[in-house]
Amino acid sequence: MWWLQAGLLVALGIILLALYKTWRRAQRTQRLAGLPRGRIIYADGADWQRSPPLRAPAFCLVGKPDYVIRKGRDTIPIELKPGRRANEPYEADVLQLAAYCLLLEEATGKRPPYGLLRYRECTFRIPYTHRLRQTLLDILQEMRRDLSATSVPRSHQDPRRCAHCGYRAVCTASLVS
């Protein structure tokens, strides 16, 4: 009978070791991605099981943040932009993160206090304020209005955006030849 108990102890040890290795690998992945401490509850990364999109039907909004972390009672969306280098976040990236905050607010019934925008060399903590939420809602309304318009003017002064635009060949307002 002692051999049965010894076998069970060895099996339990193997299971505990496997769980420990899995936990360490998850911590390492989280650290290498530049994610803060917290429990990952949603991920759209290649190393994780794909999560379904978040939906906010009242706002006709669907999206998939790269990660959502639970810190205490808060859910924090995280958007990774590993190719970006900037001293301050791009407005479009802030609005994308705000959209994820709105999606989480709808899904959980609680506003995230902030979201994280991770660029190659730094992380920006973007407060999800009432003002940012309203700016997002105004832009969503403007975008819906533009969907039915026959002509929408160019919304930028950046030749680099025009250079990579799929409509450049037919656009009459392109900033590049």
C-alpha positions as CSV (number, residue, x, y, z in Angstrom):
1,M,0.0,0.0,0.0
2,W,2.9,2.4,0.6
3,W,3.8,2.2,-3.1
4,L,0.3,3.5,-4.0
5,Q,0.7,6.5,-1.7
6,A,4.2,7.2,-3.1
7,G,2.9,7.0,-6.6
8,L,0.1,9.4,-5.8
9,L,2.6,11.8,-4.2
10,V,4.8,11.6,-7.4
11,A,1.8,12.3,-9.6
12,L,0.7,15.2,-7.5
13,G,4.3,16.6,-7.6
14,I,4.3,16.3,-11.5
15,I,0.9,18.1,-11.7
16,L,2.1,20.9,-9.4
17,L,5.3,21.3,-11.3
18,A,3.3,21.6,-14.6
19,L,1.0,24.2,-13.1
20,Y,4.0,26.1,-11.8
21,K,5.7,26.1,-15.2
22,T,2.5,27.2,-16.9
23,W,2.1,30.1,-14.4
24,R,5.7,31.2,-14.9
25,R,5.3,31.1,-18.7
26,A,2.2,33.3,-18.5
27,Q,4.0,35.7,-16.2
28,R,7.0,35.9,-18.6
29,T,4.7,36.4,-21.6
30,Q,2.9,39.2,-19.8
31,R,6.2,40.9,-18.8
32,L,7.7,40.6,-22.3
33,A,4.6,42.2,-23.8
34,G,4.9,45.1,-21.5
35,L,1.7,44.3,-19.7
36,P,1.2,45.4,-16.1
37,R,0.5,43.0,-13.2
38,G,-3.1,41.8,-13.1
39,R,-5.1,38.8,-14.2
40,I,-5.5,38.6,-18.0
41,I,-9.3,38.0,-18.6
42,Y,-9.4,38.7,-22.3
43,A,-6.7,38.3,-25.0
44,D,-6.6,38.5,-28.8
45,G,-2.9,37.5,-29.0
46,A,-1.5,34.6,-30.9
47,D,-0.3,32.8,-27.7
48,W,-3.8,32.8,-26.2
49,Q,-7.1,31.3,-27.0
50,R,-8.9,33.8,-29.3
51,S,-11.5,35.8,-27.5
52,P,-14.8,36.8,-29.1
53,P,-15.3,40.4,-30.0
54,L,-16.8,42.7,-27.5
55,R,-20.2,44.3,-28.5
56,A,-22.1,47.4,-27.6
57,P,-25.2,47.2,-29.8
58,A,-26.6,50.5,-28.4
59,F,-23.6,52.3,-30.0
60,C,-23.3,49.9,-33.1
61,L,-19.8,49.2,-31.9
62,V,-17.8,46.0,-32.0
63,G,-14.1,45.5,-31.2
64,K,-11.3,43.3,-29.9
65,P,-8.7,44.9,-27.6
66,D,-5.4,43.1,-27.5
67,Y,-5.8,42.4,-23.8
68,V,-8.1,43.1,-20.9
69,I,-6.6,42.9,-17.4
70,R,-8.5,42.7,-14.1
71,K,-6.9,44.8,-11.4
72,G,-9.0,44.5,-8.2
73,R,-12.5,45.3,-9.3
74,D,-11.4,47.2,-12.4
75,T,-11.1,46.0,-16.0
76,I,-8.4,47.7,-18.0
77,P,-8.2,47.5,-21.8
78,I,-4.7,47.3,-23.3
79,E,-3.9,48.1,-26.9
80,L,-0.4,47.2,-28.2
81,K,1.2,49.2,-31.0
82,P,4.7,47.7,-31.0
83,G,5.8,49.4,-34.2
84,R,5.0,52.9,-32.9
85,R,7.5,55.3,-31.4
86,A,6.2,58.6,-30.1
87,N,6.6,61.0,-27.1
88,E,2.8,61.3,-26.9
89,P,0.0,59.0,-28.1
90,Y,-1.7,59.4,-31.4
91,E,-5.2,60.8,-31.2
92,A,-6.5,57.8,-33.3
93,D,-4.9,55.4,-30.9
94,V,-6.5,57.2,-27.9
95,L,-9.9,57.0,-29.5
96,Q,-9.4,53.3,-30.3
97,L,-8.6,52.7,-26.7
98,A,-11.6,54.8,-25.6
99,A,-13.8,52.6,-27.8
100,Y,-12.5,49.5,-25.9
101,C,-13.3,51.3,-22.6
102,L,-16.8,51.9,-23.9
103,L,-17.2,48.3,-24.9
104,L,-16.0,47.1,-21.5
105,E,-18.4,49.6,-19.8
106,E,-21.3,48.1,-21.7
107,A,-20.1,44.5,-21.1
108,T,-19.5,44.9,-17.4
109,G,-21.8,47.7,-16.3
110,K,-18.7,49.5,-14.8
111,R,-16.5,52.2,-16.4
112,P,-12.8,51.3,-16.7
113,P,-10.9,54.1,-14.9
114,Y,-8.3,54.1,-17.7
115,G,-6.8,52.1,-20.5
116,L,-3.2,51.4,-21.5
117,L,-1.6,52.2,-24.8
118,R,1.7,50.3,-25.3
119,Y,4.1,51.7,-27.9
120,R,7.5,50.1,-28.6
121,E,9.3,52.0,-25.9
122,C,6.7,53.3,-23.6
123,T,3.2,52.8,-22.1
124,F,0.7,55.6,-21.9
125,R,-2.0,55.5,-19.3
126,I,-5.1,57.1,-20.8
127,P,-7.8,58.2,-18.3
128,Y,-11.3,57.2,-19.5
129,T,-12.9,60.5,-18.6
130,H,-16.4,61.7,-19.3
131,R,-14.9,64.1,-21.8
132,L,-13.0,61.4,-23.7
133,R,-16.2,59.2,-23.7
134,Q,-18.2,62.1,-25.1
135,T,-15.6,62.9,-27.8
136,L,-15.7,59.2,-28.8
137,L,-19.5,59.3,-29.0
138,D,-19.4,62.5,-31.1
139,I,-16.9,61.0,-33.5
140,L,-19.0,57.7,-33.8
141,Q,-22.0,59.8,-34.7
142,E,-20.0,61.8,-37.3
143,M,-18.7,58.6,-38.8
144,R,-22.3,57.2,-39.1
145,R,-23.4,60.4,-40.8
146,D,-20.4,60.2,-43.2
147,L,-21.4,56.6,-44.2
148,S,-24.5,58.0,-46.0
149,A,-22.7,61.0,-47.5
150,T,-21.9,61.1,-51.2
151,S,-18.6,62.9,-50.5
152,V,-16.5,63.2,-47.4
153,P,-13.5,65.6,-47.2
154,R,-10.1,64.4,-46.3
155,S,-9.6,64.6,-42.5
156,H,-5.8,65.0,-42.2
157,Q,-2.8,67.0,-43.5
158,D,-0.4,64.0,-43.4
159,P,1.1,63.0,-46.8
160,R,2.3,59.7,-45.3
161,R,-1.3,58.6,-44.7
162,C,-2.2,59.5,-48.3
163,A,0.9,57.6,-49.6
164,H,-0.5,54.3,-48.1
165,C,-4.2,54.9,-48.7
166,G,-6.1,52.4,-50.7
167,Y,-8.2,55.2,-52.4
168,R,-5.2,57.3,-53.4
169,A,-5.6,56.5,-57.1
170,V,-9.2,57.9,-57.2
171,C,-8.9,60.5,-54.5
172,T,-9.1,64.1,-55.7
173,A,-7.8,65.5,-52.4
174,S,-4.7,63.3,-52.1
175,L,-1.6,65.1,-50.8
176,V,0.8,62.9,-52.9
177,S,1.0,62.4,-56.6
